[in-house]
Every structure is written in structure tokens, then in C-alpha cells.
Amino acid sequence: MSVISISLASTSNRHPIFTNNASSSSPSSSLKLRTSFLALPLKSHRNNNLRFQFPRPRTTRRPNDGLSVCMSMEAGIGVMATKLGMMSFFEPDGKVVPVTVVGFKEGNIVTQIKTEATDGYSAVQVGYRRVRDRKLTKPEMGHLQKAGAIPMRHLQEFRLESIDGFEPNQRLVFNELFKEGDLVDVSGTTIGKGFQGGIKRHNFKRGPMTHGSKSHRALGSIGAGTTPGRVYKGKKMPGRMGGTKRKIRKLKIVKIDDDLNVVMIKGAVPGKPGNLLRIAPAKIVGKNIPKN
């Protein structure tokens, strides 16, 4: 068999389509097709000992294909709550502790239980904050009615290693899941501050205010002109500040008040009063999550 070499253009060999695998003197030399598109072999190529090398197909994750789903696993089941504000709490020894008061509206009901067989991972979906029926769409209402739950605004899930003991329409009570002194991770959306400059957004220093300086709060130079001739990605510049998801880890539960249905957590949590919070057991390596 004669050896054939074909290229995309006769004037350039930088993009070969067919390349020889063995030496040209070998009678059984084979050729490879290297392309970025999918093509079916022609009948005329079957007798020429041509091997078509197609791009590897992208693997799709399915529930029972043996692939792991990359998600963050919680140390235990958690709840959702509403931020009410901050205050000072006096401990029995007289020490003043700044705390965030967190309240609970109607909700924290299990709406769905996900298993390895149905979804590829184990998780418990929880609903929070009751709303009117007309505030939800028909698919959302159908999903909640299937579990026998009331109409709720927020749905979040907690991925767990074991989902034993949970059932649909089960109500989660905070004082049954946590106790005073426990450490929790609190997630929420930070306060949106709009478009801000470099001084407020990234704590830049301002320029001289006297001696003829005209650069006070301006950003200044952001890079060289000739080399690299562009601005690097990730450069700290003015832009939108806040309004992002943030998690504060290992906050201590100071007080649980069953009469007022509130919880006092030491320190500050994301968002302004009325913001939705997600409270879960704190992840501690070697204690409730493995070291590896």
C-alpha cells in the first residue's frame, strides 16, 4: 500500500488531517485522522487500513452510572431561619457578648428525600417560610402537595451521608437538632452596596490631599502600556460590591429561647435584618468529617 499524506492547504503543513503512524517503508503502515469534528468513515476508506480517531465523548452524570456527584456534604441536618438583628448578651459572669438574634417563621418541613437510587446522592430537601398559594407556580405547588407540605417560599437541601429517620412532611425543630454551646456554620447573602470605588471595595489608600495633588480617591495606574499591553484578569478595580453568598463558620450558639422562638448566635452573620439564613452544624475535621 502506498503511503499518502494529505494536508488542509497545499501551501502549509501545519494542520495535517492524515498522519502516518509507522515508517513509509512499512507495507502495513496505518494512518490516523486528527480532526476537531465528528465524521463517519467512507466506504472507500475501509480498504485502505485507515483508523479514524474521534474526540472522546463527554461523560454525562447519571444516577446509576457509578460516578460521584461533586457536592458539599453537610456534617448534619440543618434549618433555615430569618435574621432579626444584633444586641448585647450578658453572660452569668457579667461578660458582654455581641450576638445576632435569629428567628423562625413557619416552615422547616421536609419536602423531599433524595436517595442514591433516584438522584445519585443522598440528601434531604427542606422548605421554609409559608406563603400564599398564588405566590407559587403550579409546578412548585405540585411538588409540595406531593409531600403533603404547606406552600413555602424557600427550598434548600442538605446532603447527608445517611438519610435514615427522615420522612416527607416531617417538621424540624431547632432545639431538637442543636443545643447551647454548639458550633454552627451560617450562610446568607451579604448586604448589597452597589457600585463602589477601590477605597471602599478593596481598602485602597487615598492620594495626597494637599500640595497640588489632583489624585485623591482615583484608582491610578492599573498596569504597564507596552508589556503586557493589557490589564491582568482579577485586577482589583471599582465594581459592584456585596450581594454575594457568604458563609461564616464555627459560630457559637449562646442562647436558645423557646418562649420567643429565637436563637442568639455569637458574632455577626451575613445580610441585613429580614435576610434568609441557612444554619448547619459546623464542619470540624476529624470530629464530624473525615480528615481525607
Disulfide bonds with the S-S distance in Angstrom:
none
